[in-house]
């Protein structure tokens, strides 16, 4: 299994971006409020985007790049898929 960059849409319509090596397990942890303080207070969440990578380094670089995007650019990325 590789690594993933992902977006979650929170209850307040905000977006959360992260990376992980186990996407299914990470989303489960978010849904029960155990993955991040940010999403814990904004449940429920929905996975709206994921992008696979072969290495942790590539995933982390892409996550940093995406986090620098404007909200519009993030939504455009999500809507392309």
C-alpha positions as CSV (number, residue, x, y, z in Angstrom):
1,X,0.0,0.0,0.0
2,X,1.2,3.5,-0.8
3,X,0.4,6.9,0.6
4,X,-2.6,9.2,0.0
5,X,-3.3,12.9,0.2
6,X,-7.0,13.4,1.0
7,X,-9.7,16.1,1.5
8,X,-12.5,15.8,4.0
9,X,-15.5,18.1,3.8
10,X,-16.7,19.0,7.3
11,X,-20.1,19.8,8.7
12,X,-19.4,23.6,8.5
13,X,-18.4,23.1,4.8
14,X,-14.7,23.7,5.6
15,X,-12.1,21.4,4.0
16,X,-9.5,19.4,5.8
17,X,-6.4,18.2,3.9
18,X,-4.1,15.5,5.2
19,X,-1.9,12.5,4.1
20,X,-1.8,8.9,5.3
21,X,-0.6,5.5,4.4
22,X,-4.0,3.8,5.2
23,X,-6.8,5.9,3.9
24,X,-9.7,3.7,5.1
25,X,-8.4,3.6,8.6
26,X,-7.6,7.3,8.7
27,X,-11.1,8.2,7.6
28,X,-12.5,5.9,10.3
29,X,-10.5,7.7,12.9
30,X,-11.7,11.1,11.7
31,X,-15.3,9.9,11.8
32,X,-15.0,9.0,15.5
33,X,-13.1,12.1,16.4
34,X,-9.7,10.5,17.0
35,X,-7.7,11.8,14.0
36,X,-7.4,15.5,14.5
37,X,-8.6,18.3,16.7
38,X,-9.8,20.2,13.7
39,X,-12.2,17.6,12.4
40,X,-13.3,16.4,15.9
41,X,-15.2,19.6,16.4
42,X,-16.7,19.6,12.9
43,X,-18.2,16.2,12.6
44,X,-19.7,14.6,10.5
45,X,-17.0,14.5,7.8
46,X,-17.1,13.2,4.2
47,X,-14.2,12.0,2.2
48,X,-14.4,14.1,-1.1
49,X,-10.9,13.6,-2.7
50,X,-7.9,11.3,-2.5
51,X,-4.7,11.1,-4.6
52,X,-2.3,8.1,-4.4
53,X,1.5,8.4,-4.1
54,X,4.2,5.8,-4.1
55,X,6.2,7.4,-1.2
56,X,5.6,9.3,1.9
57,X,7.8,12.1,0.7
58,X,5.8,12.7,-2.4
59,X,2.6,12.7,-0.5
60,X,3.9,15.2,2.1
61,X,5.1,17.5,-0.7
62,X,1.8,17.4,-2.5
63,X,-0.1,18.0,0.8
64,X,2.0,21.1,1.4
65,X,1.4,22.3,-2.1
66,X,-2.4,21.8,-1.9
67,X,-2.5,23.5,1.5
68,X,-1.1,26.6,-0.2
69,X,-4.0,26.7,-2.7
70,X,-6.9,29.1,-2.4
71,X,-10.2,27.6,-1.5
72,X,-11.4,28.0,-5.1
73,X,-8.4,26.1,-6.4
74,X,-9.0,23.3,-3.8
75,X,-12.6,23.0,-4.9
76,X,-11.6,22.9,-8.5
77,X,-9.3,20.0,-7.8
78,X,-12.0,18.2,-5.9
79,X,-14.5,18.8,-8.7
80,X,-12.2,17.5,-11.4
81,X,-12.5,13.9,-10.0
